[in-house]
């Protein structure tokens, strides 16, 4: 029998991403652990409504979703611990400016450049409904067909209840090809 443990989120671990946007004319970044797929061309990125980053996203209607791997984890963790209102985070990462005007982090192996279609508000949060304008990927994480190889990419996962990062990368089976018990 299962025990009722309350109403907390039970979808962790999840990939944290470094969200980039222009805020007051400068790149600003926040580490985000609340995001989801809502279609083949759209994602949702949810941030506490107190974040300075939200202001930039609302102003520019654009953001980058930078997949965090182990090599950039320390910097990504840092941008999640300081406020852009008090700390200039524009030089934490080297970046290129995407067509949408948003910063894409050079050291992120995969980046989704997004435009904001809508904002869904809940108590204490703003969830940005985003259309993917482009996906930028280092060739080293692509397979022969030009698709992302997550066994090579090895994105970091974040587990909320314990605030720990988890290593990924091991393939345990092929979808729709597992034997039924």
LINCOR-V809607 format. One record per helix or strand of 3 or more residues. SS is the DSSP state (H for helix, E for strand). FROM is the first residue (numbers start at 0). LEN is the number of residues. If there is no record, write none. Layout:
ss: {SS | SS}
from: {FROM | FROM}
len: {LEN | LEN}
This chain:
ss: {E | E | E | E | H | E | H | E | E | E | E | H | H | E | E}
from: {16 | 25 | 34 | 41 | 51 | 61 | 69 | 94 | 102 | 109 | 124 | 138 | 149 | 156 | 163}
len: {7 | 7 | 3 | 7 | 9 | 6 | 10 | 3 | 3 | 13 | 13 | 3 | 4 | 3 | 3}
